[in-house]
Amino acid sequence: MNWGNKIVVAFIGFVGVLFTMVYVSVNTDFNLVEEDYYEKELAYEDQIQRIKNHNELAQKPTFKINRSTFQVELAFPDQLVDSIVEGQVMFYRPNTDRYDKEIPLKFNEEGKLLIDVSTYPVGAWKLKINWSDREKEYYKEIAFVI
């Protein structure tokens, strides 16, 4: 094979690799962490205050995951359960928003919220808990692995 044919083969190989990279990059799904990240960034000072409110609580909610029954348990102290006006729990999957779930904060008789996570994909998760009482708003974020 002479040098002219080698140049043509090298050029065709380069173009093939280039088209392959373009095809892969166009078909890659990019998820933003938050769709409205700019608005949330502007309101982050409020979020910092919610975190401070949680840290100042005398008795804080507790989090447990039972790996044998695939249940997440959130237990709130009685005085918190009685004072909560509204709240929500968000299961946030850092690598894709496809599995994110929001659940209203509704307790059983023992002041616990039991959530079945057996259908959730295995991996890293963040639990984002938002709630408010008659005076303040609170926020807690917990990282865990299923």
N, C-alpha and C positions, 0 to 999 in steps of 0.2 A: 504494500500500500504506500503510495507516495505521500508527500507532505501535504498536498492540496486536499486529498481525501480525509486526512487526519484532522485538518482544520474544519472541514465541513461536518464531520462526525462530532467534534468537540463543540461546535456551534449549535448543532441540533440537540446535543445533550444538555447544554446550558439553557437553551430555550425550553426544553422539556422540564427541567428542574424549576425554572422560573414560573412556568404555567402551573406546575404542581403547587408551588408555594402560594401563588395567588389564589388558586382554587381552595386550598385549605384555609387560608386566612379569611376569605369571603364567607365560608361556611361555618366558621367558628362562632359560637354563641357567646356574646359578652354580656354579663349581667352586671348592672350597677348595684352597688351596695344598697342604695336607696334611690328610688325614682326621683323624689323631690329633695335631693341632698342639699341643694342651695338654700331652700327655705328652712330646712332643719338645721343647717349650720348657723343661720341667722338667729334662730331661736334656741341655740345651745345653752345660753346663759340660764334660761328657765330649766333646762335639763340638769344643769349643775346644781341648781337650787333644790330640785327634786331629790337628787342623790344625797345632798347634805341633809335634807329632811329625813331621809331613810337612816343615814348614819347617826343621827341624833336620837333615834328611837331607843327607849330603854329596853324594850323587848322586840326583837326583830323576827320576821318570818323565817322559818327553816325550810330547807330543801333537802329531799332525799330521793334517790333513785333506787328502786328495787330491780336488780338485773334479772332475777329469776322470774318475776311476774311481769316485767316490762311496764312498771308503773312509776310515774313521777308523783311525789307527794309534796305539796306545799302546805305547811301548817302555820297558821297565823295565831298569835295570842288572842285570848278572848276579847280584851278591850279593843284590839284592832278590828276584829271581825264585826263587833257591834257598831263601830264608828265608820266603817267603809261605806261610802255613798256609791261609788262605781269603781270598776277596775277591769283590767284585762291582762292576760298572759299571752305572750307571743313566743312561739317556738321559731327561732330564726336559724336558718341554715346558711353559714357564711359563704359556701361555694356556689350556691344557686338559690334563687328565690322560688323555685318550683315547689319546694316542700314547706315553705313558711306557712304557719298556721296561727290564727288568733283565736283565743278562747276567753269567754267572759269569766270574770272572777266570781264564781258561785261556790259556796262552801257547803259541806255536809254538816250534820249535827255536831260533829267534833271540832268544827272550825278548820277542816282540812279540805283541800282540793286535790282529788285523785284523778290523774290523767293517764289513760292507756297509751303507751308509745310503742306497742308491738308492731304497728304498721309503719312506723317511721323508719327511714333508712338508717343503717348503722353509720356512725361517724361523729364528727364534731358538731355540736349545737350550742346555741346561746338561748337562754331563757330570759326574756325581758318582761319584767313585772311592773306595771303601772297601776297605781290606785290613788284614790283621793278620799279624804274624809271631809268633814264640814269646814275645815280650816285650811288644810294644806294638801299638796300633791306629793306623791312619793314615787321613787323609781329604784329598781334593783335589777342588775344584770348578772346572770350566773352562767359561766361556761361549763359544759359537761360533755361527756361522750356516751353514746348509746352503744 
